[in-house]
Amino acid sequence: MKFAFDPGKDASNQEKHGLSLAAVEQGDWTAAFIALDDRWDYGEFRWYAYLPIKGRVHVAVYTERDDVIWMISLRRANPREVRKYDELRTV
């Protein structure tokens, strides 16, 4: 997988969530649960993934452009999201 992100977006993500968008490269994408984020019309398809990174569940938001995964946001999952991830793993 090829990942990319805007440096300004990475800086704001680090400030807001304490994580670089580059951390998704360390994620276990084979264990991720991915769904379409269709809450709003973003003008493009946006996806979110419950993504384990170094043993902890994170939420990654991204879009795909020309076979590149463009990162939009990355943060640690909250307790509700961790429970949801655990539920999905047991189905």
PDB file of N, CA, C and O in Angstrom:
ATOM      1  N   MET A   1       0.837  -1.182   0.000  1.00  0.00           N
ATOM      2  CA  MET A   1       0.000   0.000   0.000  1.00  0.00           C
ATOM      3  C   MET A   1       0.880   1.243   0.000  1.00  0.00           C
ATOM      4  O   MET A   1       1.907   1.306   0.676  1.00  0.00           O
ATOM      5  N   LYS A   2       0.453   2.211  -0.766  1.00  0.00           N
ATOM      6  CA  LYS A   2       1.181   3.474  -0.800  1.00  0.00           C
ATOM      7  C   LYS A   2       0.333   4.530  -0.102  1.00  0.00           C
ATOM      8  O   LYS A   2      -0.831   4.734  -0.444  1.00  0.00           O
ATOM      9  N   PHE A   3       0.929   5.194   0.875  1.00  0.00           N
ATOM     10  CA  PHE A   3       0.240   6.222   1.655  1.00  0.00           C
ATOM     11  C   PHE A   3       0.811   7.590   1.325  1.00  0.00           C
ATOM     12  O   PHE A   3       1.994   7.725   1.010  1.00  0.00           O
ATOM     13  N   ALA A   4      -0.042   8.602   1.401  1.00  0.00           N
ATOM     14  CA  ALA A   4       0.402   9.982   1.206  1.00  0.00           C
ATOM     15  C   ALA A   4      -0.466  10.885   2.069  1.00  0.00           C
ATOM     16  O   ALA A   4      -1.567  10.516   2.480  1.00  0.00           O
ATOM     17  N   PHE A   5       0.052  12.067   2.331  1.00  0.00           N
ATOM     18  CA  PHE A   5      -0.704  13.062   3.096  1.00  0.00           C
ATOM     19  C   PHE A   5      -0.079  14.419   2.879  1.00  0.00           C
ATOM     20  O   PHE A   5       1.093  14.536   2.521  1.00  0.00           O
ATOM     21  N   ASP A   6      -0.873  15.430   3.098  1.00  0.00           N
ATOM     22  CA  ASP A   6      -0.419  16.806   3.005  1.00  0.00           C
ATOM     23  C   ASP A   6       0.386  17.137   4.265  1.00  0.00           C
ATOM     24  O   ASP A   6      -0.083  16.862   5.369  1.00  0.00           O
ATOM     25  N   PRO A   7       1.579  17.717   4.134  1.00  0.00           N
ATOM     26  CA  PRO A   7       2.377  18.045   5.318  1.00  0.00           C
ATOM     27  C   PRO A   7       1.653  18.964   6.301  1.00  0.00           C
ATOM     28  O   PRO A   7       1.808  18.814   7.513  1.00  0.00           O
ATOM     29  N   GLY A   8       0.872  19.905   5.798  1.00  0.00           N
ATOM     30  CA  GLY A   8       0.107  20.784   6.686  1.00  0.00           C
ATOM     31  C   GLY A   8      -0.951  20.020   7.454  1.00  0.00           C
ATOM     32  O   GLY A   8      -1.185  20.285   8.634  1.00  0.00           O
ATOM     33  N   LYS A   9      -1.596  19.068   6.783  1.00  0.00           N
ATOM     34  CA  LYS A   9      -2.597  18.225   7.435  1.00  0.00           C
ATOM     35  C   LYS A   9      -1.934  17.348   8.490  1.00  0.00           C
ATOM     36  O   LYS A   9      -2.506  17.121   9.557  1.00  0.00           O
ATOM     37  N   ASP A  10      -0.742  16.857   8.202  1.00  0.00           N
ATOM     38  CA  ASP A  10      -0.007  16.049   9.174  1.00  0.00           C
ATOM     39  C   ASP A  10       0.326  16.877  10.410  1.00  0.00           C
ATOM     40  O   ASP A  10       0.186  16.399  11.537  1.00  0.00           O
ATOM     41  N   ALA A  11       0.763  18.111  10.202  1.00  0.00           N
ATOM     42  CA  ALA A  11       1.096  18.983  11.341  1.00  0.00           C
ATOM     43  C   ALA A  11      -0.138  19.248  12.197  1.00  0.00           C
ATOM     44  O   ALA A  11      -0.057  19.222  13.425  1.00  0.00           O
ATOM     45  N   SER A  12      -1.283  19.505  11.556  1.00  0.00           N
ATOM     46  CA  SER A  12      -2.493  19.764  12.342  1.00  0.00           C
ATOM     47  C   SER A  12      -2.977  18.499  13.044  1.00  0.00           C
ATOM     48  O   SER A  12      -3.519  18.578  14.147  1.00  0.00           O
ATOM     49  N   ASN A  13      -2.789  17.337  12.425  1.00  0.00           N
ATOM     50  CA  ASN A  13      -3.177  16.084  13.078  1.00  0.00           C
ATOM     51  C   ASN A  13      -2.289  15.821  14.297  1.00  0.00           C
ATOM     52  O   ASN A  13      -2.766  15.356  15.333  1.00  0.00           O
ATOM     53  N   GLN A  14      -0.995  16.123  14.165  1.00  0.00           N
ATOM     54  CA  GLN A  14      -0.087  15.953  15.304  1.00  0.00           C
ATOM     55  C   GLN A  14      -0.474  16.882  16.447  1.00  0.00           C
ATOM     56  O   GLN A  14      -0.437  16.493  17.614  1.00  0.00           O
ATOM     57  N   GLU A  15      -0.841  18.104  16.106  1.00  0.00           N
ATOM     58  CA  GLU A  15      -1.232  19.063  17.140  1.00  0.00           C
ATOM     59  C   GLU A  15      -2.537  18.640  17.823  1.00  0.00           C
ATOM     60  O   GLU A  15      -2.662  18.719  19.045  1.00  0.00           O
ATOM     61  N   LYS A  16      -3.493  18.197  17.028  1.00  0.00           N
ATOM     62  CA  LYS A  16      -4.806  17.853  17.568  1.00  0.00           C
ATOM     63  C   LYS A  16      -4.834  16.494  18.266  1.00  0.00           C
ATOM     64  O   LYS A  16      -5.449  16.351  19.323  1.00  0.00           O
ATOM     65  N   HIS A  17      -4.160  15.483  17.669  1.00  0.00           N
ATOM     66  CA  HIS A  17      -4.265  14.112  18.170  1.00  0.00           C
ATOM     67  C   HIS A  17      -2.951  13.526  18.684  1.00  0.00           C
ATOM     68  O   HIS A  17      -2.934  12.423  19.229  1.00  0.00           O
ATOM     69  N   GLY A  18      -1.850  14.260  18.512  1.00  0.00           N
ATOM     70  CA  GLY A  18      -0.563  13.759  18.985  1.00  0.00           C
ATOM     71  C   GLY A  18      -0.003  12.618  18.159  1.00  0.00           C
ATOM     72  O   GLY A  18       0.845  11.863  18.633  1.00  0.00           O
ATOM     73  N   LEU A  19      -0.473  12.486  16.922  1.00  0.00           N
ATOM     74  CA  LEU A  19      -0.030  11.400  16.046  1.00  0.00           C
ATOM     75  C   LEU A  19       0.283  11.929  14.656  1.00  0.00           C
ATOM     76  O   LEU A  19      -0.443  12.764  14.117  1.00  0.00           O
ATOM     77  N   SER A  20       1.366  11.435  14.087  1.00  0.00           N
ATOM     78  CA  SER A  20       1.659  11.732  12.695  1.00  0.00           C
ATOM     79  C   SER A  20       0.822  10.819  11.811  1.00  0.00           C
ATOM     80  O   SER A  20       0.591   9.659  12.152  1.00  0.00           O
ATOM     81  N   LEU A  21       0.374  11.331  10.698  1.00  0.00           N
ATOM     82  CA  LEU A  21      -0.358  10.507   9.743  1.00  0.00           C
ATOM     83  C   LEU A  21       0.507   9.369   9.207  1.00  0.00           C
ATOM     84  O   LEU A  21      -0.019   8.358   8.742  1.00  0.00           O
ATOM     85  N   ALA A  22       1.813   9.523   9.269  1.00  0.00           N
ATOM     86  CA  ALA A  22       2.726   8.475   8.810  1.00  0.00           C
ATOM     87  C   ALA A  22       2.618   7.205   9.647  1.00  0.00           C
ATOM     88  O   ALA A  22       3.054   6.142   9.205  1.00  0.00           O
ATOM     89  N   ALA A  23       2.051   7.293  10.835  1.00  0.00           N
ATOM     90  CA  ALA A  23       1.921   6.118  11.708  1.00  0.00           C
ATOM     91  C   ALA A  23       1.055   5.028  11.088  1.00  0.00           C
ATOM     92  O   ALA A  23       1.141   3.871  11.500  1.00  0.00           O
ATOM     93  N   VAL A  24       0.218   5.372  10.103  1.00  0.00           N
ATOM     94  CA  VAL A  24      -0.622   4.341   9.475  1.00  0.00           C
ATOM     95  C   VAL A  24       0.220   3.271   8.790  1.00  0.00           C
ATOM     96  O   VAL A  24      -0.241   2.145   8.597  1.00  0.00           O
ATOM     97  N   GLU A  25       1.439   3.614   8.426  1.00  0.00           N
ATOM     98  CA  GLU A  25       2.316   2.634   7.792  1.00  0.00           C
ATOM     99  C   GLU A  25       2.680   1.511   8.754  1.00  0.00           C
ATOM    100  O   GLU A  25       3.067   0.428   8.314  1.00  0.00           O
ATOM    101  N   GLN A  26       2.564   1.747  10.053  1.00  0.00           N
ATOM    102  CA  GLN A  26       2.848   0.727  11.062  1.00  0.00           C
ATOM    103  C   GLN A  26       1.597  -0.064  11.433  1.00  0.00           C
ATOM    104  O   GLN A  26       1.664  -0.995  12.235  1.00  0.00           O
ATOM    105  N   GLY A  27       0.460   0.303  10.853  1.00  0.00           N
ATOM    106  CA  GLY A  27      -0.804  -0.346  11.183  1.00  0.00           C
ATOM    107  C   GLY A  27      -0.909  -1.743  10.596  1.00  0.00           C
ATOM    108  O   GLY A  27      -0.302  -2.053   9.571  1.00  0.00           O
ATOM    109  N   ASP A  28      -1.692  -2.580  11.267  1.00  0.00           N
ATOM    110  CA  ASP A  28      -1.968  -3.935  10.786  1.00  0.00           C
ATOM    111  C   ASP A  28      -3.229  -3.882   9.927  1.00  0.00           C
ATOM    112  O   ASP A  28      -4.333  -4.115  10.418  1.00  0.00           O
ATOM    113  N   TRP A  29      -3.059  -3.578   8.662  1.00  0.00           N
ATOM    114  CA  TRP A  29      -4.191  -3.412   7.757  1.00  0.00           C
ATOM    115  C   TRP A  29      -4.923  -4.720   7.515  1.00  0.00           C
ATOM    116  O   TRP A  29      -6.089  -4.698   7.121  1.00  0.00           O
ATOM    117  N   THR A  30      -4.276  -5.862   7.737  1.00  0.00           N
ATOM    118  CA  THR A  30      -4.969  -7.145   7.576  1.00  0.00           C
ATOM    119  C   THR A  30      -5.989  -7.361   8.689  1.00  0.00           C
ATOM    120  O   THR A  30      -6.913  -8.157   8.527  1.00  0.00           O
ATOM    121  N   ALA A  31      -5.839  -6.672   9.808  1.00  0.00           N
ATOM    122  CA  ALA A  31      -6.771  -6.787  10.933  1.00  0.00           C
ATOM    123  C   ALA A  31      -7.713  -5.591  11.028  1.00  0.00           C
ATOM    124  O   ALA A  31      -8.479  -5.480  11.985  1.00  0.00           O
ATOM    125  N   ALA A  32      -7.661  -4.701  10.047  1.00  0.00           N
ATOM    126  CA  ALA A  32      -8.494  -3.490  10.075  1.00  0.00           C
ATOM    127  C   ALA A  32      -9.927  -3.802   9.655  1.00  0.00           C
ATOM    128  O   ALA A  32     -10.173  -4.708   8.858  1.00  0.00           O
ATOM    129  N   PHE A  33     -10.860  -3.042  10.202  1.00  0.00           N
ATOM    130  CA  PHE A  33     -12.249  -3.056   9.748  1.00  0.00           C
ATOM    131  C   PHE A  33     -12.504  -1.715   9.086  1.00  0.00           C
ATOM    132  O   PHE A  33     -12.324  -0.661   9.696  1.00  0.00           O
ATOM    133  N   ILE A  34     -12.924  -1.767   7.833  1.00  0.00           N
ATOM    134  CA  ILE A  34     -13.037  -0.569   7.010  1.00  0.00           C
ATOM    135  C   ILE A  34     -14.486  -0.382   6.574  1.00  0.00           C
ATOM    136  O   ILE A  34     -15.164  -1.341   6.207  1.00  0.00           O
ATOM    137  N   ALA A  35     -14.951   0.860   6.619  1.00  0.00           N
ATOM    138  CA  ALA A  35     -16.316   1.177   6.188  1.00  0.00           C
ATOM    139  C   ALA A  35     -16.331   2.540   5.510  1.00  0.00           C
ATOM    140  O   ALA A  35     -15.471   3.387   5.754  1.00  0.00           O
ATOM    141  N   LEU A  36     -17.319   2.727   4.663  1.00  0.00           N
ATOM    142  CA  LEU A  36     -17.515   4.002   3.981  1.00  0.00           C
ATOM    143  C   LEU A  36     -18.062   5.026   4.964  1.00  0.00           C
ATOM    144  O   LEU A  36     -19.000   4.737   5.707  1.00  0.00           O
ATOM    145  N   ASP A  37     -17.484   6.209   4.973  1.00  0.00           N
ATOM    146  CA  ASP A  37     -17.986   7.318   5.794  1.00  0.00           C
ATOM    147  C   ASP A  37     -18.959   8.108   4.925  1.00  0.00           C
ATOM    148  O   ASP A  37     -18.552   8.957   4.131  1.00  0.00           O
ATOM    149  N   ASP A  38     -20.246   7.819   5.085  1.00  0.00           N
ATOM    150  CA  ASP A  38     -21.250   8.474   4.249  1.00  0.00           C
ATOM    151  C   ASP A  38     -22.144   9.426   5.041  1.00  0.00           C
ATOM    152  O   ASP A  38     -23.286   9.682   4.660  1.00  0.00           O
ATOM    153  N   ARG A  39     -21.615   9.942   6.138  1.00  0.00           N
ATOM    154  CA  ARG A  39     -22.404  10.860   6.967  1.00  0.00           C
ATOM    155  C   ARG A  39     -22.672  12.181   6.266  1.00  0.00           C
ATOM    156  O   ARG A  39     -23.721  12.786   6.484  1.00  0.00           O
ATOM    157  N   TRP A  40     -21.761  12.638   5.437  1.00  0.00           N
ATOM    158  CA  TRP A  40     -21.898  13.895   4.695  1.00  0.00           C
ATOM    159  C   TRP A  40     -21.415  13.679   3.273  1.00  0.00           C
ATOM    160  O   TRP A  40     -20.770  12.676   2.966  1.00  0.00           O
ATOM    161  N   ASP A  41     -21.735  14.629   2.411  1.00  0.00           N
ATOM    162  CA  ASP A  41     -21.225  14.607   1.046  1.00  0.00           C
ATOM    163  C   ASP A  41     -19.889  15.343   1.039  1.00  0.00           C
ATOM    164  O   ASP A  41     -19.839  16.571   1.094  1.00  0.00           O
ATOM    165  N   TYR A  42     -18.816  14.572   0.969  1.00  0.00           N
ATOM    166  CA  TYR A  42     -17.470  15.150   0.996  1.00  0.00           C
ATOM    167  C   TYR A  42     -16.970  15.516  -0.400  1.00  0.00           C
ATOM    168  O   TYR A  42     -15.912  16.130  -0.541  1.00  0.00           O
ATOM    169  N   GLY A  43     -17.724  15.143  -1.424  1.00  0.00           N
ATOM    170  CA  GLY A  43     -17.262  15.364  -2.780  1.00  0.00           C
ATOM    171  C   GLY A  43     -16.328  14.265  -3.258  1.00  0.00           C
ATOM    172  O   GLY A  43     -15.819  14.323  -4.377  1.00  0.00           O
ATOM    173  N   GLU A  44     -16.103  13.275  -2.423  1.00  0.00           N
ATOM    174  CA  GLU A  44     -15.276  12.117  -2.742  1.00  0.00           C
ATOM    175  C   GLU A  44     -15.650  11.012  -1.755  1.00  0.00           C
ATOM    176  O   GLU A  44     -16.251  11.282  -0.715  1.00  0.00           O
ATOM    177  N   PHE A  45     -15.298   9.785  -2.077  1.00  0.00           N
ATOM    178  CA  PHE A  45     -15.527   8.703  -1.131  1.00  0.00           C
ATOM    179  C   PHE A  45     -14.498   8.798  -0.014  1.00  0.00           C
ATOM    180  O   PHE A  45     -13.296   8.881  -0.264  1.00  0.00           O
ATOM    181  N   ARG A  46     -14.984   8.785   1.214  1.00  0.00           N
ATOM    182  CA  ARG A  46     -14.093   8.751   2.378  1.00  0.00           C
ATOM    183  C   ARG A  46     -14.351   7.467   3.144  1.00  0.00           C
ATOM    184  O   ARG A  46     -15.488   7.021   3.293  1.00  0.00           O
ATOM    185  N   TRP A  47     -13.286   6.899   3.614  1.00  0.00           N
ATOM    186  CA  TRP A  47     -13.349   5.646   4.346  1.00  0.00           C
ATOM    187  C   TRP A  47     -12.795   5.862   5.738  1.00  0.00           C
ATOM    188  O   TRP A  47     -11.934   6.716   5.953  1.00  0.00           O
ATOM    189  N   TYR A  48     -13.300   5.075   6.688  1.00  0.00           N
ATOM    190  CA  TYR A  48     -12.672   5.056   8.003  1.00  0.00           C
ATOM    191  C   TYR A  48     -12.319   3.619   8.327  1.00  0.00           C
ATOM    192  O   TYR A  48     -12.999   2.684   7.904  1.00  0.00           O
ATOM    193  N   ALA A  49     -11.262   3.459   9.071  1.00  0.00           N
ATOM    194  CA  ALA A  49     -10.787   2.129   9.428  1.00  0.00           C
ATOM    195  C   ALA A  49     -10.490   2.086  10.914  1.00  0.00           C
ATOM    196  O   ALA A  49      -9.838   2.976  11.459  1.00  0.00           O
ATOM    197  N   TYR A  50     -10.981   1.033  11.564  1.00  0.00           N
ATOM    198  CA  TYR A  50     -10.505   0.696  12.904  1.00  0.00           C
ATOM    199  C   TYR A  50      -9.216  -0.065  12.652  1.00  0.00           C
ATOM    200  O   TYR A  50      -9.235  -1.184  12.139  1.00  0.00           O
ATOM    201  N   LEU A  51      -8.110   0.539  13.011  1.00  0.00           N
ATOM    202  CA  LEU A  51      -6.797   0.048  12.606  1.00  0.00           C
ATOM    203  C   LEU A  51      -5.893  -0.179  13.813  1.00  0.00           C
ATOM    204  O   LEU A  51      -5.553   0.776  14.512  1.00  0.00           O
ATOM    205  N   PRO A  52      -5.496  -1.426  14.070  1.00  0.00           N
ATOM    206  CA  PRO A  52      -4.541  -1.654  15.153  1.00  0.00           C
ATOM    207  C   PRO A  52      -3.148  -1.125  14.769  1.00  0.00           C
ATOM    208  O   PRO A  52      -2.622  -1.435  13.700  1.00  0.00           O
ATOM    209  N   ILE A  53      -2.580  -0.334  15.652  1.00  0.00           N
ATOM    210  CA  ILE A  53      -1.208   0.148  15.491  1.00  0.00           C
ATOM    211  C   ILE A  53      -0.495  -0.103  16.807  1.00  0.00           C
ATOM    212  O   ILE A  53      -0.870   0.439  17.846  1.00  0.00           O
ATOM    213  N   LYS A  54       0.532  -0.927  16.748  1.00  0.00           N
ATOM    214  CA  LYS A  54       1.321  -1.258  17.941  1.00  0.00           C
ATOM    215  C   LYS A  54       0.429  -1.699  19.102  1.00  0.00           C
ATOM    216  O   LYS A  54       0.627  -1.273  20.240  1.00  0.00           O
ATOM    217  N   GLY A  55      -0.550  -2.553  18.808  1.00  0.00           N
ATOM    218  CA  GLY A  55      -1.378  -3.141  19.849  1.00  0.00           C
ATOM    219  C   GLY A  55      -2.529  -2.290  20.347  1.00  0.00           C
ATOM    220  O   GLY A  55      -3.248  -2.697  21.260  1.00  0.00           O
ATOM    221  N   ARG A  56      -2.715  -1.127  19.768  1.00  0.00           N
ATOM    222  CA  ARG A  56      -3.811  -0.256  20.195  1.00  0.00           C
ATOM    223  C   ARG A  56      -4.667   0.117  18.981  1.00  0.00           C
ATOM    224  O   ARG A  56      -4.143   0.361  17.894  1.00  0.00           O
ATOM    225  N   VAL A  57      -5.985   0.158  19.178  1.00  0.00           N
ATOM    226  CA  VAL A  57      -6.891   0.473  18.073  1.00  0.00           C
ATOM    227  C   VAL A  57      -6.899   1.982  17.824  1.00  0.00           C
ATOM    228  O   VAL A  57      -6.985   2.786  18.753  1.00  0.00           O
ATOM    229  N   HIS A  58      -6.809   2.332  16.560  1.00  0.00           N
ATOM    230  CA  HIS A  58      -6.870   3.718  16.110  1.00  0.00           C
ATOM    231  C   HIS A  58      -7.979   3.851  15.077  1.00  0.00           C
ATOM    232  O   HIS A  58      -8.461   2.852  14.542  1.00  0.00           O
ATOM    233  N   VAL A  59      -8.377   5.072  14.800  1.00  0.00           N
ATOM    234  CA  VAL A  59      -9.333   5.345  13.731  1.00  0.00           C
ATOM    235  C   VAL A  59      -8.605   6.175  12.677  1.00  0.00           C
ATOM    236  O   VAL A  59      -8.124   7.275  12.947  1.00  0.00           O
ATOM    237  N   ALA A  60      -8.538   5.622  11.481  1.00  0.00           N
ATOM    238  CA  ALA A  60      -7.910   6.298  10.353  1.00  0.00           C
ATOM    239  C   ALA A  60      -8.998   6.693   9.361  1.00  0.00           C
ATOM    240  O   ALA A  60      -9.867   5.882   9.039  1.00  0.00           O
ATOM    241  N   VAL A  61      -8.959   7.918   8.881  1.00  0.00           N
ATOM    242  CA  VAL A  61      -9.890   8.388   7.859  1.00  0.00           C
ATOM    243  C   VAL A  61      -9.056   8.722   6.626  1.00  0.00           C
ATOM    244  O   VAL A  61      -8.029   9.396   6.712  1.00  0.00           O
ATOM    245  N   TYR A  62      -9.526   8.233   5.472  1.00  0.00           N
ATOM    246  CA  TYR A  62      -8.734   8.417   4.256  1.00  0.00           C
ATOM    247  C   TYR A  62      -9.626   8.377   3.025  1.00  0.00           C
ATOM    248  O   TYR A  62     -10.803   8.024   3.094  1.00  0.00           O
ATOM    249  N   THR A  63      -9.036   8.747   1.908  1.00  0.00           N
ATOM    250  CA  THR A  63      -9.662   8.591   0.604  1.00  0.00           C
ATOM    251  C   THR A  63      -8.634   7.946  -0.309  1.00  0.00           C
ATOM    252  O   THR A  63      -7.446   7.916   0.013  1.00  0.00           O
ATOM    253  N   GLU A  64      -9.078   7.436  -1.434  1.00  0.00           N
ATOM    254  CA  GLU A  64      -8.162   6.814  -2.391  1.00  0.00           C
ATOM    255  C   GLU A  64      -8.124   7.655  -3.657  1.00  0.00           C
ATOM    256  O   GLU A  64      -9.157   8.037  -4.205  1.00  0.00           O
ATOM    257  N   ARG A  65      -6.903   7.933  -4.106  1.00  0.00           N
ATOM    258  CA  ARG A  65      -6.705   8.698  -5.340  1.00  0.00           C
ATOM    259  C   ARG A  65      -5.582   8.047  -6.135  1.00  0.00           C
ATOM    260  O   ARG A  65      -4.447   7.958  -5.667  1.00  0.00           O
ATOM    261  N   ASP A  66      -5.904   7.598  -7.323  1.00  0.00           N
ATOM    262  CA  ASP A  66      -4.887   7.012  -8.211  1.00  0.00           C
ATOM    263  C   ASP A  66      -4.059   5.940  -7.507  1.00  0.00           C
ATOM    264  O   ASP A  66      -2.830   5.981  -7.551  1.00  0.00           O
ATOM    265  N   ASP A  67      -4.713   4.989  -6.863  1.00  0.00           N
ATOM    266  CA  ASP A  67      -4.058   3.868  -6.176  1.00  0.00           C
ATOM    267  C   ASP A  67      -3.177   4.308  -5.009  1.00  0.00           C
ATOM    268  O   ASP A  67      -2.292   3.567  -4.583  1.00  0.00           O
ATOM    269  N   VAL A  68      -3.416   5.492  -4.500  1.00  0.00           N
ATOM    270  CA  VAL A  68      -2.697   5.995  -3.325  1.00  0.00           C
ATOM    271  C   VAL A  68      -3.723   6.253  -2.232  1.00  0.00           C
ATOM    272  O   VAL A  68      -4.787   6.817  -2.490  1.00  0.00           O
ATOM    273  N   ILE A  69      -3.404   5.841  -1.018  1.00  0.00           N
ATOM    274  CA  ILE A  69      -4.268   6.111   0.124  1.00  0.00           C
ATOM    275  C   ILE A  69      -3.857   7.460   0.702  1.00  0.00           C
ATOM    276  O   ILE A  69      -2.766   7.605   1.252  1.00  0.00           O
ATOM    277  N   TRP A  70      -4.746   8.446   0.571  1.00  0.00           N
ATOM    278  CA  TRP A  70      -4.503   9.800   1.074  1.00  0.00           C
ATOM    279  C   TRP A  70      -5.100   9.920   2.459  1.00  0.00           C
ATOM    280  O   TRP A  70      -6.316   9.844   2.634  1.00  0.00           O
ATOM    281  N   MET A  71      -4.241  10.108   3.434  1.00  0.00           N
ATOM    282  CA  MET A  71      -4.682  10.179   4.822  1.00  0.00           C
ATOM    283  C   MET A  71      -5.313  11.539   5.109  1.00  0.00           C
ATOM    284  O   MET A  71      -4.822  12.582   4.679  1.00  0.00           O
ATOM    285  N   ILE A  72      -6.420  11.490   5.852  1.00  0.00           N
ATOM    286  CA  ILE A  72      -7.132  12.696   6.253  1.00  0.00           C
ATOM    287  C   ILE A  72      -6.998  12.917   7.749  1.00  0.00           C
ATOM    288  O   ILE A  72      -6.809  14.045   8.203  1.00  0.00           O
ATOM    289  N   SER A  73      -7.098  11.829   8.520  1.00  0.00           N
ATOM    290  CA  SER A  73      -7.042  11.947   9.980  1.00  0.00           C
ATOM    291  C   SER A  73      -6.615  10.618  10.579  1.00  0.00           C
ATOM    292  O   SER A  73      -6.872   9.555  10.014  1.00  0.00           O
ATOM    293  N   LEU A  74      -5.966  10.691  11.724  1.00  0.00           N
ATOM    294  CA  LEU A  74      -5.604   9.504  12.495  1.00  0.00           C
ATOM    295  C   LEU A  74      -5.640   9.881  13.965  1.00  0.00           C
ATOM    296  O   LEU A  74      -5.054  10.876  14.389  1.00  0.00           O
ATOM    297  N   ARG A  75      -6.355   9.045  14.740  1.00  0.00           N
ATOM    298  CA  ARG A  75      -6.431   9.284  16.182  1.00  0.00           C
ATOM    299  C   ARG A  75      -6.611   7.960  16.897  1.00  0.00           C
ATOM    300  O   ARG A  75      -6.956   6.948  16.287  1.00  0.00           O
ATOM    301  N   ARG A  76      -6.371   7.981  18.203  1.00  0.00           N
ATOM    302  CA  ARG A  76      -6.617   6.793  19.012  1.00  0.00           C
ATOM    303  C   ARG A  76      -8.123   6.583  19.121  1.00  0.00           C
ATOM    304  O   ARG A  76      -8.882   7.543  19.257  1.00  0.00           O
ATOM    305  N   ALA A  77      -8.550   5.335  19.060  1.00  0.00           N
ATOM    306  CA  ALA A  77      -9.973   5.029  19.192  1.00  0.00           C
ATOM    307  C   ALA A  77     -10.430   5.302  20.616  1.00  0.00           C
ATOM    308  O   ALA A  77      -9.690   5.070  21.572  1.00  0.00           O
ATOM    309  N   ASN A  78     -11.655   5.797  20.748  1.00  0.00           N
ATOM    310  CA  ASN A  78     -12.221   5.998  22.083  1.00  0.00           C
ATOM    311  C   ASN A  78     -12.768   4.654  22.594  1.00  0.00           C
ATOM    312  O   ASN A  78     -12.854   3.701  21.820  1.00  0.00           O
ATOM    313  N   PRO A  79     -13.134   4.563  23.866  1.00  0.00           N
ATOM    314  CA  PRO A  79     -13.585   3.269  24.414  1.00  0.00           C
ATOM    315  C   PRO A  79     -14.753   2.644  23.647  1.00  0.00           C
ATOM    316  O   PRO A  79     -14.790   1.425  23.478  1.00  0.00           O
ATOM    317  N   ARG A  80     -15.693   3.444  23.188  1.00  0.00           N
ATOM    318  CA  ARG A  80     -16.824   2.913  22.414  1.00  0.00           C
ATOM    319  C   ARG A  80     -16.336   2.291  21.106  1.00  0.00           C
ATOM    320  O   ARG A  80     -16.812   1.228  20.708  1.00  0.00           O
ATOM    321  N   GLU A  81     -15.399   2.944  20.445  1.00  0.00           N
ATOM    322  CA  GLU A  81     -14.868   2.427  19.183  1.00  0.00           C
ATOM    323  C   GLU A  81     -14.046   1.165  19.402  1.00  0.00           C
ATOM    324  O   GLU A  81     -14.073   0.256  18.573  1.00  0.00           O
ATOM    325  N   VAL A  82     -13.321   1.101  20.506  1.00  0.00           N
ATOM    326  CA  VAL A  82     -12.566  -0.113  20.824  1.00  0.00           C
ATOM    327  C   VAL A  82     -13.533  -1.277  21.035  1.00  0.00           C
ATOM    328  O   VAL A  82     -13.286  -2.379  20.544  1.00  0.00           O
ATOM    329  N   ARG A  83     -14.636  -1.046  21.762  1.00  0.00           N
ATOM    330  CA  ARG A  83     -15.643  -2.099  21.959  1.00  0.00           C
ATOM    331  C   ARG A  83     -16.227  -2.548  20.622  1.00  0.00           C
ATOM    332  O   ARG A  83     -16.411  -3.743  20.391  1.00  0.00           O
ATOM    333  N   LYS A  84     -16.515  -1.595  19.746  1.00  0.00           N
ATOM    334  CA  LYS A  84     -17.051  -1.919  18.423  1.00  0.00           C
ATOM    335  C   LYS A  84     -16.058  -2.772  17.644  1.00  0.00           C
ATOM    336  O   LYS A  84     -16.446  -3.757  17.015  1.00  0.00           O
ATOM    337  N   TYR A  85     -14.791  -2.405  17.681  1.00  0.00           N
ATOM    338  CA  TYR A  85     -13.758  -3.184  17.001  1.00  0.00           C
ATOM    339  C   TYR A  85     -13.720  -4.602  17.565  1.00  0.00           C
ATOM    340  O   TYR A  85     -13.666  -5.571  16.808  1.00  0.00           O
ATOM    341  N   ASP A  86     -13.747  -4.725  18.884  1.00  0.00           N
ATOM    342  CA  ASP A  86     -13.726  -6.048  19.512  1.00  0.00           C
ATOM    343  C   ASP A  86     -14.951  -6.869  19.118  1.00  0.00           C
ATOM    344  O   ASP A  86     -14.841  -8.073  18.886  1.00  0.00           O
ATOM    345  N   GLU A  87     -16.118  -6.227  19.042  1.00  0.00           N
ATOM    346  CA  GLU A  87     -17.339  -6.924  18.610  1.00  0.00           C
ATOM    347  C   GLU A  87     -17.199  -7.416  17.173  1.00  0.00           C
ATOM    348  O   GLU A  87     -17.584  -8.544  16.866  1.00  0.00           O
ATOM    349  N   LEU A  88     -16.660  -6.595  16.307  1.00  0.00           N
ATOM    350  CA  LEU A  88     -16.491  -6.985  14.910  1.00  0.00           C
ATOM    351  C   LEU A  88     -15.519  -8.148  14.772  1.00  0.00           C
ATOM    352  O   LEU A  88     -15.686  -8.998  13.898  1.00  0.00           O
ATOM    353  N   ARG A  89     -14.527  -8.188  15.613  1.00  0.00           N
ATOM    354  CA  ARG A  89     -13.536  -9.274  15.559  1.00  0.00           C
ATOM    355  C   ARG A  89     -14.139 -10.612  15.950  1.00  0.00           C
ATOM    356  O   ARG A  89     -13.666 -11.656  15.502  1.00  0.00           O
ATOM    357  N   THR A  90     -15.183 -10.599  16.783  1.00  0.00           N
ATOM    358  CA  THR A  90     -15.758 -11.859  17.260  1.00  0.00           C
ATOM    359  C   THR A  90     -16.895 -12.362  16.376  1.00  0.00           C
ATOM    360  O   THR A  90     -17.431 -13.442  16.623  1.00  0.00           O
ATOM    361  N   VAL A  91     -17.268 -11.602  15.357  1.00  0.00           N
ATOM    362  CA  VAL A  91     -18.366 -12.024  14.467  1.00  0.00           C
ATOM    363  C   VAL A  91     -17.859 -13.029  13.465  1.00  0.00           C
ATOM    364  O   VAL A  91     -18.624 -13.507  12.628  1.00  0.00           O
TER     365      VAL A  91
END
